[in-house]
Amino acid sequence: MTLKEPLPVAPGTADARAGQPHRATAWPEARAAAARAGASARAGRAPRGVPLGQALGQVLAEPLLALTDLPPFDTSAMDGWAVAGPGPWAVRAEGAVLAGRASEAEVADGEAVRIATGARVPAGTTAVVRAEHARTEPAPAEPARAGRAVLHALRAVVPGQDIRPRGQECRTGDELLPVGTVVTPAVLGLAAAAGYDELPVPPRPRVEILVLGDELLTTGLPHDGLIRDALGPMLGPWLAALGADVLATRRIGDEAEELYAAVTGSAADLVLTTGGTAAGPVDHVHGVLDKAGATLLVDGVKVRPGHPMLLARLATEPARAESAPSEPLPAEPTPSAPTRAEPPHVRHLVGLPGNPLAAVSGLLTLAQPLLAALTGAAAAAPAPPRVPVRDEVPGHPYDTRLVPVVRRGGRAVPLRYNGPAMLRGIAAADGLAVVPPGGARPGQELDVLDLPWPAAEGAVPAQGACFT
């Protein structure tokens, strides 16, 4: 391969690092660094309002405050009778009070009127008597009630019973939910009841995927040293499930200048590359980052598979100022209006290894915590569950190991196909067990990183021991 303009060889590039000891970051520290990077990039990103139907799964960027009292007026909790004063009551001849119908009706002492669940309680009502707890009888002969049926309660009537008073659930301005709450279907219902048409959520992070390598095919069977691209079809849907807006998945050959142009020209908040992070003859990611003026935050992680992964902060454009449209200069000088600087667009790059399972390891180690912090989901995310492992799990002598597992009977069962180039194990898994250096014994509790899909049945639970 020939470069038009050779990239500089500087400390931190692949060529400079070849043959030197690799300075990798411990796995927990790498995840923490990715989360800090996401939180830093999130600062200054103004929330956006999205319609309720589009907010599911996102997080609240502002507290959810009640825009009205709930309920907004006294309502009936049951189908029955709105009554005033002690019984028995004369049944008013007019029709029932129905939900959704505005009514100025009042109930006088000794009167009862039919009422539906959710209907506004008429003025003067002291209680609602459920339909099943009452009976009516024909009108008595006395002149005061002539022609009006009489309602009798079958149980004692307590003032205020089966009336939902205005503001019982909340008053206008009450905080219903804090910042960072995940928008669930129930949250959507509460927001609608409280008067919202839109919800404030952080903007979805924009991600661009660059799949590197001359050896990759997009269709057909592998042949003549060429292999199918497994990462292109997998990474986009996975990142979308993490709350990202995937702008594009592009395939870049083993050409440094093409990669440099793609990285520096991307408008994404996160650029994700696959392959090219090690020290091989066509591994250009480090050189491109150096030329682009990027800052390496994580350069290698003590984890298997996937140790050549990296995280970098890309150079940002200078902040631009907003100003009013130009106008003719006044005759006399006047103080200039203050300008407001836009926050710089902070961008990051996560370099994943090219082997499929190693790339998954990098995705969960660096990209997932970065995106969780960028979207605000990190604050609401529970800690990984700790699950006892059923079988002994071999470990790497010095590094953390991520092993595909399925849960069976409350235990994590390691899956056999867990080599760095294999996807068979992760395709059947519902999580990745975090195995400490040295391995784990049967029954030992391990953190399990959940995957966003159910496990496939029939997976083979025999362990392998490939650490590459």
N, C-alpha and C positions, 0 to 999 in steps of 0.2 A: 504494500500500500504506500502511495506517495502523497505527501501533504503539500498543498500549495504554499502555505506558510507554516513551518514547523512550530508547534506549541512550545513555549519555554519549559525547560526542565528546572524546577524549583523544589525546595524542600516541601514534602507533602505530595508530590506527584508520583505517579506509578513508577517512572523510570528511576527517580531518586530513591524510592523506597525499596526497590528490588534488592533482595538479599539482606535487608536489614530487619531487625526484630520488629514485630508489629506491636504498636502501642494501642491496645484495644481497651475499651471501657467496659467495666462490669455491667452485666445485663440490667440489674435494677437501676443503676445510675444512668444508663443509656435511656431507659424509658422515662426517667425523671427529667432528663435533659430535653427530650422530645416534648414532654408536657410543658415545661417552662417556655420552650420556643413557641408553642402554640398559644400559650397564655399571653406572651409578649406581643405576638402578632395580632392578637384579638383586640388589644387596647387601641382605642380610636376608631374601631369599626362600628359605625352607627347601626343600630338595629333597623329592621325593615318590617313593615306591617304586611302580613300575608292573610288571605282569606282563611276562615276557619277550616275549610275543606282541604287546605294545602299545608296546614301546620302540624298534622299528626306526626309524632316521632321527633319533632324538634324540641327545643327548650325555650323557656320564656327568657327574653332578654331584659325584661322589666317586671316588677311585681304586678300581679293581676289584682287590680283594685275594682271594687264593686262600683258600677256606674249607676246603680239604682238600689233601692231597698229590695230585699228578697224575703218573702213575697212583696210585690209593690203595693199591695192593698190587702186588707183582711179577706181571706178566702175560706170557703168551706172545704173541710178535709174529707167529707163524705157526702154521698147522695142521701137526702133526707129532708128535714124541715128546719128552716130558720125560725126560731121562736123568740118572743120577747116576754120577759117576766115569768112568773110561775104559771103552771098549767092547771087544768086543761086549757087549750087554746082554740079560739075560733079560727077556722081555716079561711084565709082570704080567698075570695073568688077569682082574683086575677091569676094569670098563668104563672108558671114556675120561673125562678131566677136561674138563668143558664150561663155556663161559662162562655166568655167571649162576647157577652151582650152587655152593653152599657145600660145601667138602670139607676134611676133616681128614686126607686121605691124605698119606702120606710116601713118598718114593722112597728105597729103600736102595741102597747102593753096588752097582753092577753091574746095576741094574734100569732098565727103561724102561716108560713108560705113555703111551698115546695122549692128546693134548691138542689143544684147539681154540684158534683165534686169540681173544685176549681173555680166556681162562680164567686163573684164579689159578694160579700155578705152585706145585706141591706142595713142601712142605718137603723139603730134601735135594737138590733139582734143581741140577745144575751147568751145564746147557745145554739148549737145545731144538734138536733135529735136524729139519729140514724133511722133510715126507713124501716129497718128490721127491728128497731127498738120502739116502734110506735104503732098505734092503731087509730083508725078514725071511725066515728059513728055518725049516724044521720043527725041533722040539725035538731036541737031541742025546741020545745014549744014556746019558751019564754021569748018575749019580743026582742030583747037585746041581741039574741043570737039567731033569730028566726031566719031560715033559709041558708044558714052556714053550718057546714059540718064541724064536728068537734074533734080535736086531736088529743089523744091521751098517750103519755109516755109509759112504757112498760118497765122502765128502770129509772132510778134517781137521776135527775138532771143537774149537773154542776155548771155554774156560770163559766162561759168560755170554752166548754167542751167542744171538740171537733171543729174548732176555728183556728186556722193558721193566722196568727196576727201579723200585721205588716212589720217587716224587718226582723222576723223571727230568725232567719238564717244569717242575714247580714244587713248592715246599714250602708248607705252610699258612702264611698270612700274607704270602707274597710279593706284591709289586705286579705285577699282570699288565698293567694298562693305566692310564694317568694320567687325571686329570680333564680333561674337554673332548674325549675321544675320541668320534667319531661311532659310534653303534651300528649296525653292519652285520650282515648275516646271520652272518658269521664270528664277530663279537663275541658274538652271541647264543649260538652254539655253545660258545664258550669259557666264557661265563658259566654255561651249563647244566652243562658238564663240571666247573666249579669249585664247583658246589653251589648256585648262585643260582636262586631262583624269581622274584625281582623284581630290578629294577635301579633305582638312585637317579638320577633325572633332574630337571632344573629343571621347575617347573610350567609348563605351556604358557601363553604370554601370551594373555590374553583381549582380543579386538579387537571393536569395534563400528563398523560402517560407516554413515555418514550421507550419503546421496546427496541433494544440494541442487538445487532448481530447480523452478519451476512449469511449465516447458516440457517436462517429461519424460513419455513414455509408457512403460508396461510391456508393452503388447501392441499388435499391429496395425501398420499403416503410418503413417509420419509424415504429418501433415496440419495445415493451418491454423496454421502456425507452431510446431507441436508436433513434437518429435523423440523417437526411441526412446532409452531409457536403456541405454547400452552398458557403463557402468561397474559397475552393480549386479551383473549376471551374471558379470563378469570378476574383480572384486576379491576376492570371498569365496574362490573356489578358489585364487587366486594366493596369498593370505595364508595359507591352510591349508597350501599347499605350503611356505611359509616357516616352518612350525612353530607357527602361531597357532591358537587356538581361537576361531573366529568366532561370537560370540554372536548377532548379528543384522545384517541389512542393512535399514536403514530409509530411507524417502524423506521428506524434509523440504521443505516449500514455501519460498518466498522470504519467510519470516516470522522476524524476528529473535528474538522471544520464544520461538517454538517451538524454534529452534536452541539458544538459551540453556538451555532446560529439558532438551533432549536431551543437551547436552554436560555440564552440571553434574550431571545425574541418572544418568549412565552409570556402571556398575560395572566397565567395561572398564579394562584396563591401558593400552590405546591406543585412542583415538578417531580414526577416519579420516574426514575430510570431503572431499567433491568439489565444487569450485567455490566461489565466494564469497570468494576470497582476494585479489582485485584491488581496484580502487577504484571499481567501478561502483555505480549507485544501489541495487542489491539485494545487494551484496557485504558480508555482515554478520559474517564470521568474525573479523576483527580487533576489531570492537566487542564481540562476544560474549566474546572472550578477555579484553579489558580489563575488562569488567564482572565476569567470573568471577575476576579476580585472577590470571590466568595470567602466566607469564614467557615472553616470546618468546626462544627460543634461536637460531632461524634465521628471518629475515624476508626471504624472497626469495633466490634462488640464481642465480649467473651461469651459467646453462645454458639451452640452447634445444633442444627446447621445454621449457616448464615453469617459467620463471623466477619466477612468483608463488607458488610453493610455500612452506610455512612449517612450523616445528616449535616447539611450545610445551610447557612443563611446567605442568600444571594444578595448582591449589591442592589440597593434601592435607588430610584431616581430622586433627585432633590425635591423637597416639598415645594409645591406650587401655591401661589397666593391667589385667592379669589378677589376680584375687584369689580366695581360697578362699571357699566358701559361707559365708554368715553363720551365726554361732553365738552363743548367749547370752554376754553379757559376763561375765568372771570376777570374783570378789569383789575380787581385788586386781589393780591394773593390771599388765600384762605388756607387754614390747616387742612392737610390731606386727611381723607377718611381712613380709619384703621383697616388694615387688611387681615384676613383670617387665613392662616396657613393650613392646607390640607395635611393630615397625617401622612407620613411616607408609606408607600405600599410595601409592606414587609413580605418578602417571598422566601420560600425554603425549597430545598431539594432533598429528597430522600433517595439514596442510591441503593437499590436492592441487588442482591446477587442474582446471577442468571439462572441457577438451578431452581426448579419450581418450588420444592419444599423450603429451600433456603430463602427464596423470595417471600414465601408466606411468613417465615420467621421474621424477616425484616419488616414486613407489613405490620405485624402485631407488635413488634418491638419499638419501631420508630414512627411509622405513619399513623397507626391507630391512636396512640396517646396524643400526638400532635393535633390530629383532627378533632379529637374529643375536647381538648382544651380550646381549640379555635372556635368550635361551635358552642361551647359552654356545657357540653354533655358530661365533661369530666366531673363536675361538681355533683351531679346527680347519679353518677355511675357507682354501683356497689363494688366493694373489693372482690377480687376473684374468689370463688368458693374454694374451700379446702376440702379435698376428697381423698380418702384413703385409697392407695393403689393396691390392686389385687395381687399383682405379681412383682417379683424383683425387677427393677429397671436398671440396666447398666448405665453408668454415667461417664462423662468425660473426666479425666484426671483434674483439670483446672477450670473448665468452663461450665456454665449452665447448659443444660440440654432441654430442648423442647420436643416432646414426643406426642404424636397423635394418640388420643384415647377415646373410648366410648364409656358411658356410665352404664353399669349393669348391677342391679341389686345394691345400689348405694356405694359402689366402688368404681374406681377408674381402671379400665382394662386397657393396657398398652396394645397398640396395633403393630403388626409385623412390618409393614412396608413403610419405613420411616427414614430411608436414605435421602440425602439432599436433592437428588434428581427425581424422586418418586412423588407422585400425587395419589397413588392408590390408597395409602393409609389416610391421608387428610380428607379424601373424598368420602370415606366411610366414617370419619370421626365426628364427634360433637364438641371437641375441645382439644387443647394442647396442654399437657401436663408440664409444669416447670420443675425439672429434675435438677437438684443441686449437684455441684461437683462431687464425684465419687459415687453417684447413683442413689437409689432408694430401695429400701427393703420392703417386703410385703407388709401391708397395713399402715405404712408410713403415710401421713397426710401431706398432700402436695397441692399447691395452687393450680387451678385449672383455668386456662383462658378459654372462655366460651366462644363458640363459632355460631354465626347466625343462621344455622339450619339444623334440622334434626338428624340424628345418626342413621346411617343405613344399616339394615339388619344383615346378619350373616357375615360380619367382618371377622377376619381371622385374628385372634388375639395373641399370637405368638410373637415374642420380642425378637428384634434384630439388634445389631450393635454396630451401626455405621455412624461414625462421628465426623465425617468430612465436612 
